[in-house]
Amino acid sequence: MSDEKLTTIQLTKAVVKELKNIRKYPRETYNETILNLIKIAQESKNKKKKQYDEFLHTIQQAKMKELWDNEEDEAWENA
């Protein structure tokens, strides 16, 4: 981290207190704590997107079955 540029951000004392409460170990830096929160948020976002994609896929399966499994298409296969 020594090569990275650092910045100063202002946090309320309440936010600092909450960050202290959720850190994994007592000497974890705020930077590490915030990175962990970002990771959790990204995983949650990806999980929601995956659930949405699976939901759409399930709906599409039923519609595709309805569209493709019909007597008209079967008649063409035997023509």
Backbone as a chain_set.jsonl record, in Angstrom:
{"seq": "MSDEKLTTIQLTKAVVKELKNIRKYPRETYNETILNLIKIAQESKNKKKKQYDEFLHTIQQAKMKELWDNEEDEAWENA", "coords": {"N": [[0.823, -1.196, 0.0], [2.13, 1.137, 0.225], [2.919, 2.281, -2.181], [0.612, 3.265, -3.213], [-1.53, 6.092, -3.644], [-2.74, 8.066, -1.015], [-5.711, 9.262, 0.599], [-7.669, 11.566, 2.477], [-10.588, 11.078, 4.271], [-13.666, 12.262, 5.613], [-15.37, 11.075, 8.383], [-18.254, 10.506, 10.333], [-18.379, 10.297, 13.925], [-20.094, 8.299, 14.701], [-20.105, 6.586, 12.468], [-17.441, 5.739, 12.482], [-17.45, 4.359, 14.887], [-19.21, 2.256, 14.244], [-17.716, 1.031, 12.207], [-15.573, 0.124, 13.741], [-16.928, -1.773, 15.238], [-17.566, -3.765, 13.378], [-15.244, -4.774, 12.323], [-12.916, -7.412, 11.517], [-10.773, -8.173, 13.115], [-9.053, -6.782, 15.957], [-6.903, -5.005, 15.2], [-7.38, -4.404, 12.596], [-7.329, -2.269, 9.802], [-9.146, 0.759, 8.941], [-9.28, 0.993, 6.221], [-8.983, -1.683, 5.351], [-11.313, -2.742, 6.488], [-13.305, -1.316, 5.123], [-12.748, -2.162, 2.511], [-13.481, -4.845, 2.794], [-16.23, -4.513, 3.213], [-16.951, -3.486, 0.721], [-16.372, -5.683, -0.902], [-18.266, -7.528, 0.078], [-20.617, -6.171, -0.653], [-20.384, -6.205, -3.453], [-20.449, -8.959, -3.957], [-23.025, -9.506, -3.089], [-24.499, -8.013, -4.916], [-23.812, -9.36, -7.288], [-24.901, -11.851, -6.719], [-27.638, -11.244, -6.591], [-28.029, -10.492, -9.263], [-27.486, -12.908, -10.525], [-29.566, -14.474, -9.482], [-31.728, -13.14, -10.626], [-31.197, -13.575, -13.354], [-31.462, -16.375, -13.41], [-34.149, -16.578, -12.75], [-35.358, -15.329, -14.996], [-34.526, -17.137, -16.95], [-35.908, -19.458, -16.192], [-38.562, -18.65, -16.602], [-38.432, -18.194, -19.347], [-37.944, -20.765, -20.301], [-40.396, -22.123, -19.982], [-42.006, -20.649, -21.755], [-40.647, -21.055, -24.185], [-40.946, -23.804, -24.445], [-43.687, -23.9, -24.798], [-43.848, -22.542, -27.257], [-42.31, -24.141, -29.013], [-42.993, -26.833, -28.672], [-45.383, -27.967, -30.221], [-48.156, -29.016, -32.264], [-48.119, -28.031, -34.881], [-45.403, -27.486, -35.476], [-44.4, -30.072, -35.263], [-45.715, -31.262, -37.395], [-44.395, -30.091, -39.574], [-41.899, -31.206, -39.258], [-42.315, -33.769, -40.113], [-42.903, -33.481, -42.748]], "CA": [[0.0, 0.0, 0.0], [2.994, 2.313, 0.275], [2.991, 2.878, -3.509], [-0.683, 3.855, -3.544], [-1.787, 7.423, -3.115], [-3.718, 8.061, 0.068], [-6.57, 10.424, 0.698], [-8.314, 11.706, 3.774], [-12.038, 11.221, 4.19], [-14.264, 12.613, 6.897], [-16.419, 10.172, 8.838], [-18.814, 10.892, 11.632], [-17.954, 9.411, 15.01], [-20.996, 7.141, 14.684], [-19.626, 5.677, 11.421], [-16.194, 5.163, 12.984], [-17.837, 3.387, 15.919], [-19.749, 1.087, 13.538], [-16.587, 0.36, 11.549], [-14.847, -0.591, 14.793], [-17.744, -2.914, 15.658], [-17.672, -4.823, 12.372], [-13.948, -5.26, 11.846], [-12.666, -8.831, 11.763], [-9.821, -8.294, 14.215], [-8.869, -5.457, 16.587], [-5.951, -4.107, 14.548], [-7.746, -4.214, 11.193], [-7.418, -0.848, 9.472], [-10.42, 1.167, 8.347], [-9.156, 0.689, 4.798], [-9.299, -3.107, 5.2], [-12.723, -2.922, 6.829], [-14.101, -0.778, 4.017], [-12.56, -3.074, 1.38], [-14.318, -6.018, 3.076], [-17.611, -4.105, 2.965], [-17.095, -3.383, -0.734], [-16.401, -7.062, -1.4], [-19.571, -8.08, 0.443], [-21.626, -5.498, -1.476], [-20.249, -6.691, -4.829], [-20.94, -10.339, -3.975], [-24.475, -9.434, -2.964], [-24.998, -7.516, -6.207], [-23.652, -10.442, -8.259], [-25.851, -12.9, -6.357], [-28.951, -10.777, -7.018], [-28.063, -10.554, -10.729], [-27.569, -14.325, -10.874], [-30.922, -14.912, -9.176], [-32.59, -12.54, -11.652], [-30.946, -14.3, -14.6], [-32.065, -17.699, -13.277], [-35.591, -16.356, -12.799], [-35.704, -15.117, -16.399], [-34.302, -18.39, -17.67], [-37.021, -20.348, -15.854], [-39.745, -18.151, -17.315], [-38.224, -18.387, -20.777], [-38.059, -22.187, -20.602], [-41.814, -22.449, -20.131], [-42.501, -20.019, -22.981], [-40.039, -21.73, -25.322], [-41.607, -25.108, -24.562], [-45.003, -23.602, -25.373], [-43.68, -22.157, -28.65], [-41.672, -25.158, -29.835], [-43.669, -28.124, -28.542], [-46.765, -27.87, -30.693], [-48.459, -29.909, -33.379], [-47.744, -27.412, -36.144], [-43.972, -27.721, -35.7], [-44.218, -31.502, -35.475], [-46.166, -31.544, -38.758], [-43.334, -29.682, -40.489], [-40.788, -32.151, -39.136], [-42.665, -34.985, -40.842], [-43.28, -33.141, -44.118]], "C": [[0.861, 1.252, 0.0], [3.099, 3.016, -1.081], [1.698, 3.58, -3.895], [-0.798, 5.245, -2.943], [-2.885, 7.33, -2.07], [-4.531, 9.341, 0.046], [-7.155, 10.452, 2.11], [-9.801, 11.856, 3.537], [-12.569, 11.552, 5.577], [-15.404, 11.656, 7.19], [-16.968, 10.69, 10.159], [-18.337, 9.896, 12.682], [-18.825, 8.16, 15.066], [-20.542, 6.113, 13.639], [-18.342, 4.988, 11.875], [-16.497, 4.084, 14.022], [-18.359, 2.11, 15.262], [-18.65, 0.315, 12.819], [-15.774, -0.438, 12.562], [-15.604, -1.848, 15.213], [-17.758, -4.06, 14.653], [-16.321, -5.349, 11.884], [-13.703, -6.7, 12.3], [-11.717, -9.067, 12.935], [-9.468, -6.897, 14.714], [-7.934, -4.496, 15.85], [-6.219, -3.941, 13.048], [-7.909, -2.722, 10.917], [-8.806, -0.526, 8.915], [-10.419, 0.849, 6.857], [-9.519, -0.772, 4.538], [-10.779, -3.375, 5.47], [-13.617, -2.467, 5.684], [-13.958, -1.659, 2.779], [-13.399, -4.339, 1.563], [-15.791, -5.704, 2.818], [-17.898, -4.01, 1.467], [-17.211, -4.773, -1.345], [-17.76, -7.702, -1.127], [-20.671, -7.48, -0.426], [-21.581, -6.005, -2.916], [-20.771, -8.122, -4.949], [-22.459, -10.368, -3.906], [-25.103, -8.998, -4.286], [-24.93, -8.622, -7.254], [-24.647, -11.565, -7.992], [-27.259, -12.518, -6.803], [-29.089, -10.862, -8.533], [-28.209, -11.993, -11.166], [-28.981, -14.857, -10.618], [-31.903, -14.381, -10.223], [-32.437, -13.281, -12.974], [-31.577, -15.691, -14.561], [-33.584, -17.616, -13.348], [-36.049, -16.182, -14.245], [-35.578, -16.403, -17.211], [-35.451, -19.369, -17.424], [-38.291, -19.941, -16.587], [-39.62, -18.428, -18.808], [-38.366, -19.859, -21.17], [-39.511, -22.572, -20.855], [-42.362, -21.878, -21.441], [-41.928, -20.708, -24.216], [-40.659, -23.107, -25.536], [-42.969, -24.928, -25.221], [-44.887, -23.306, -26.875], [-43.196, -23.307, -29.536], [-42.361, -26.519, -29.765], [-45.129, -27.979, -28.929], [-46.93, -28.722, -31.947], [-48.035, -29.33, -34.719], [-46.271, -27.65, -36.474], [-43.705, -29.195, -35.971], [-44.651, -31.895, -36.885], [-45.1, -31.184, -39.766], [-42.162, -30.65, -40.44], [-41.069, -33.405, -39.971], [-43.015, -34.708, -42.308], [-42.245, -33.609, -45.112]], "O": [[0.337, 2.345, -0.213], [3.342, 4.222, -1.128], [1.69, 4.404, -4.81], [-0.242, 5.536, -1.884], [-3.851, 6.587, -2.241], [-4.087, 10.37, -0.463], [-7.121, 9.454, 2.83], [-10.23, 12.659, 2.708], [-11.983, 11.164, 6.588], [-16.29, 11.448, 6.36], [-16.239, 11.238, 10.986], [-17.937, 8.78, 12.352], [-18.35, 7.086, 15.436], [-20.59, 4.909, 13.892], [-18.177, 3.785, 11.673], [-15.871, 3.024, 14.028], [-17.997, 1.007, 15.672], [-18.65, -0.916, 12.82], [-15.337, -1.552, 12.271], [-14.991, -2.873, 15.509], [-17.944, -5.213, 15.04], [-16.284, -6.294, 11.095], [-14.216, -7.14, 13.329], [-11.851, -10.052, 13.661], [-9.577, -5.929, 13.962], [-8.158, -3.286, 15.876], [-5.386, -3.402, 12.32], [-8.541, -2.002, 11.69], [-9.539, -1.413, 8.479], [-11.451, 0.477, 6.298], [-10.274, -1.069, 3.613], [-11.416, -4.148, 4.755], [-14.573, -3.153, 5.322], [-14.937, -1.885, 2.068], [-13.967, -4.85, 0.598], [-16.517, -6.532, 2.269], [-18.968, -4.409, 1.008], [-18.056, -5.007, -2.208], [-18.336, -8.343, -2.006], [-21.56, -8.198, -0.885], [-22.626, -6.213, -3.532], [-21.45, -8.461, -5.918], [-23.102, -11.166, -4.587], [-26.115, -9.551, -4.716], [-25.873, -8.809, -8.022], [-25.177, -12.164, -8.928], [-27.994, -13.353, -7.33], [-30.139, -11.256, -9.039], [-28.975, -12.283, -12.085], [-29.528, -15.598, -11.435], [-32.806, -15.099, -10.652], [-33.428, -13.582, -13.639], [-32.157, -16.14, -15.55], [-34.231, -18.482, -13.937], [-37.015, -16.814, -14.672], [-36.424, -16.709, -18.051], [-35.911, -20.033, -18.354], [-39.006, -20.785, -17.126], [-40.582, -18.845, -19.454], [-38.855, -20.163, -22.258], [-39.818, -23.264, -21.825], [-43.1, -22.558, -22.153], [-42.647, -20.923, -25.192], [-40.873, -23.527, -26.673], [-43.356, -25.706, -26.092], [-45.714, -23.755, -27.667], [-43.627, -23.43, -30.682], [-42.306, -27.281, -30.73], [-46.004, -27.88, -28.069], [-45.953, -29.093, -32.597], [-47.628, -30.077, -35.608], [-45.93, -27.976, -37.611], [-42.875, -29.531, -36.816], [-44.031, -32.759, -37.506], [-44.915, -31.916, -40.738], [-41.507, -30.892, -41.454], [-40.137, -34.03, -40.479], [-43.388, -35.632, -43.031], [-42.407, -33.402, -46.315]]}, "num_chains": 1, "name": "protein.A"}
